[in-house]
């Protein structure tokens, strides 16, 4: 409904020269005691010429409306003259940062987490930003929060919660940022807002489950380390038995092999130093 219309008004310097010329003429009329003509010229000068002068700074724009109708937007920086009866609204085109507040939401697996995002955005279409929404700044804040909540509900925190997940909030930062940016652009396009970049700035488990999740992560790390130790120990025991058999150092029956394997595994897998025991007898007494 609100398509942006960019206009290029005439230079304001010509209007400024006209303003100064009419002002000099009015002064001359007052000096010559032609008060009526001087008053008319002065009134027209301040009602028709001076109100039309506008200054547009770099990365700013002026949205013009005439009697409730959108006329156009001036985006070129400089000094211009426009219809003096138009209403002129300044709108910044500079990039802005939105440092979102920390939100407590549930991830895909139902775990409470804390999440926040940093969003870089700017006004792309001034007509939509001015007329399509009541307050585009408030619109950006609310829709950004809704997008972050929806993103958190769509993915698990990490692979421990969902091992089959291709994308998680913790490990898929780049992909999550791309998805968040796309959803924000879709939500904010109604207000003429373009999202330049969107990234997760804070991600953590909520306080009520943080300690439990930390213990779970520690337990997972211990299990992974133990699994690696056991795999290495089994390989070393197998190598030892093969070497003893190849070189014929000692002949071991099945019972003695089992005892040797047990002792080696205790030595290799234990987390404490073992105390050697000298056996002066035999395995059978």
C-alpha positions in Angstrom: 0.0 0.0 0.0 2.8 2.4 0.8 5.3 2.4 -2.0 8.2 4.8 -1.5 8.4 7.6 -4.0 11.8 9.4 -4.2 11.7 13.0 -5.4 14.5 15.4 -6.3 13.3 19.0 -5.5 15.0 22.1 -6.9 18.0 23.6 -5.2 17.3 25.7 -2.1 20.0 28.3 -3.0 17.8 29.9 -5.7 14.9 30.1 -3.3 17.3 31.6 -0.7 18.3 34.3 -3.2 14.6 35.0 -3.9 13.9 35.2 -0.2 16.7 37.7 0.3 15.6 39.7 -2.7 12.0 39.9 -1.5 13.2 40.8 2.0 15.3 43.7 0.5 12.2 44.8 -1.5 10.0 44.8 1.6 12.6 46.9 3.5 12.7 49.4 0.6 8.9 49.7 0.7 8.9 50.4 4.4 11.6 53.0 3.9 9.6 54.6 1.1 6.6 54.5 3.4 4.7 52.0 1.2 3.7 50.0 4.1 0.9 48.0 2.4 3.1 46.7 -0.3 5.9 46.1 2.1 3.6 44.1 4.4 2.3 42.0 1.5 5.7 41.2 0.2 7.0 40.4 3.7 4.1 38.1 4.5 4.3 36.2 1.2 8.1 35.9 1.7 7.7 34.3 5.1 4.7 32.2 4.2 5.6 30.9 0.8 9.4 31.0 0.3 11.0 30.5 3.7 8.9 27.5 4.9 9.8 25.5 1.8 13.6 25.6 2.5 14.8 22.2 3.9 18.2 20.8 4.7 18.8 17.0 4.4 21.9 15.7 6.1 23.8 12.6 4.9 22.0 9.3 5.6 18.8 11.2 6.5 15.6 11.7 4.6 12.6 14.0 4.6 9.1 12.4 4.2 6.7 14.9 2.6 2.9 14.9 3.0 0.5 17.5 1.6 -3.0 17.7 3.3 -2.8 14.1 4.4 -1.5 12.7 1.2 2.0 11.2 0.7 4.0 13.3 -1.8 7.4 11.7 -1.7 10.7 11.3 0.1 13.9 13.3 -0.3 16.9 11.1 0.2 19.6 13.2 -1.4 21.6 15.2 1.0 21.8 19.0 0.4 19.8 22.2 0.5 16.4 22.1 -1.3 13.1 24.0 -1.7 9.8 22.1 -1.6 6.1 23.0 -1.4 5.9 25.2 1.7 2.5 23.7 2.6 3.9 20.1 2.9 4.5 18.5 6.2 8.2 17.4 6.6 9.2 14.5 8.8 12.8 13.7 9.3 13.7 10.0 9.2 17.2 8.6 9.8 18.7 6.1 7.3 21.7 5.2 9.5 22.4 1.7 10.6 21.3 1.0 14.2 22.1 -1.6 16.8 19.5 -3.3 18.9 21.0 -5.1 21.9 18.1 -7.4 22.8 17.4 -8.2 26.5 18.0 -11.6 27.8 14.9 -13.8 27.4 14.0 -16.9 29.3 12.4 -19.4 26.9 12.1 -23.1 26.4 14.2 -24.8 23.7 12.8 -27.5 21.4 13.3 -30.1 24.1 11.5 -28.0 26.7 14.6 -27.0 28.7 14.5 -23.4 30.0 17.3 -21.3 28.5 18.5 -17.7 28.5 19.0 -16.2 25.0 19.6 -12.7 23.6 20.5 -11.3 20.2 22.3 -8.3 18.7 20.6 -6.9 15.6 21.9 -4.4 13.1 19.1 -2.8 11.1 18.2 0.3 9.1 15.2 2.0 7.4 15.0 0.9 3.8 11.6 2.2 2.8 10.6 5.4 4.5 7.0 5.4 3.4 6.3 2.0 5.1 8.2 3.0 8.2 6.2 6.2 8.5 2.7 5.1 7.5 2.5 1.3 7.8 3.1 1.0 11.5 2.4 3.3 14.5 5.9 3.4 15.8 8.6 1.7 13.8 11.1 1.7 16.7 8.7 -0.1 19.0 7.7 -2.4 16.1 11.4 -3.5 15.6 11.8 -4.2 19.4 8.7 -6.3 19.7 9.1 -8.3 16.5 12.8 -8.9 17.2 11.9 -10.4 20.6 9.2 -12.6 19.0 11.7 -13.8 16.3 14.3 -14.7 18.9 11.7 -16.6 21.0 10.5 -18.5 17.9 14.1 -19.4 17.0 14.8 -20.7 20.5 11.6 -22.9 20.4 12.6 -24.4 17.1 16.0 -25.9 18.0 17.6 -27.8 20.9 20.3 -26.2 23.0 23.0 -28.7 22.0 23.4 -32.3 20.7 23.2 -33.8 24.2 19.5 -32.9 24.1 18.8 -34.1 20.6 21.6 -36.2 19.0 19.8 -36.4 15.7 19.6 -32.6 15.3 21.5 -31.1 12.3 21.4 -27.6 13.8 21.5 -26.6 17.5 21.6 -23.2 19.1 25.1 -23.8 20.6 26.9 -25.6 17.8 25.2 -24.1 14.7 25.9 -20.4 15.4 26.4 -19.4 11.7 23.3 -21.3 10.4 21.2 -20.0 13.4 22.3 -16.4 12.6 21.3 -16.8 8.9 17.9 -18.2 9.9 17.3 -15.4 12.5 18.3 -12.8 9.9 15.9 -14.2 7.4 13.0 -14.4 9.8 13.6 -10.8 11.0 13.6 -9.5 7.4 10.3 -11.3 6.8 8.7 -9.9 10.0 10.1 -6.3 9.6 9.5 -5.9 5.9 6.0 -4.5 6.7 7.7 -1.5 8.3 10.2 -1.0 5.6 13.1 -2.2 7.8 16.1 -4.1 6.5 18.1 -6.3 8.8 21.8 -6.2 8.0 23.1 -8.7 10.5 21.7 -10.7 13.4 23.7 -12.8 15.9 23.1 -14.6 19.2 24.9 -12.6 21.9 24.0 -14.6 24.9 23.1 -18.3 25.3 23.0 -20.3 28.5 20.8 -22.7 30.5 18.5 -21.0 33.0 19.7 -20.8 36.5 17.3 -23.4 37.9 18.9 -26.2 35.7 22.4 -24.8 35.1 24.0 -26.8 37.9 22.3 -30.0 36.8 23.3 -29.5 33.2 26.9 -28.8 34.2 27.0 -32.1 36.1 25.6 -33.8 33.1 28.3 -32.3 30.9 31.0 -33.4 33.3 29.6 -36.9 33.5 29.5 -37.1 29.7 33.1 -36.0 29.5 34.2 -38.6 32.1 32.4 -41.3 30.2 34.0 -40.3 26.9 37.4 -40.3 28.6 36.8 -43.7 30.2 35.7 -45.2 26.9 38.9 -44.0 25.3 41.0 -45.4 28.1 39.3 -48.8 27.9 39.8 -49.0 24.2 43.5 -48.2 24.5 43.9 -50.7 27.4 42.3 -53.5 25.4 44.6 -52.8 22.5 47.7 -52.9 24.8 46.6 -56.1 26.4 46.0 -57.7 23.0 49.4 -56.5 21.8 51.1 -57.9 25.0 49.6 -61.3 24.6 50.5 -61.5 20.9 54.1 -60.5 21.6 54.5 -63.1 24.4 53.0 -65.8 22.1 55.2 -64.8 19.1 58.5 -64.8 21.1 57.6 -67.9 23.2 58.6 -66.2 26.4 56.0 -68.1 28.4 53.3 -70.5 27.7 49.9 -69.4 29.2 46.8 -71.5 29.4 43.4 -69.9 29.3 43.1 -69.4 33.0 46.4 -67.7 33.3 45.6 -65.5 30.2 42.4 -64.4 32.0 44.3 -63.5 35.1 46.9 -61.6 33.1 44.3 -59.7 31.2 42.5 -58.8 34.5 45.7 -57.5 36.1 46.7 -55.5 33.0 43.3 -53.9 32.8 43.4 -53.0 36.4 46.7 -51.3 36.0 45.9 -49.5 32.7 42.3 -48.4 33.5 42.7 -47.5 37.2 42.7 -43.9 38.2 45.2 -44.5 41.0 48.6 -46.0 41.2 48.5 -49.7 41.8 50.6 -51.5 44.5 52.6 -54.4 43.1 52.1 -57.8 44.7 54.9 -60.5 44.4 53.4 -63.9 44.1 55.8 -66.5 45.5 53.6 -69.4 44.8 51.6 -70.5 41.8 48.3 -69.5 40.4 46.7 -72.7 41.6 47.7 -72.6 45.3 
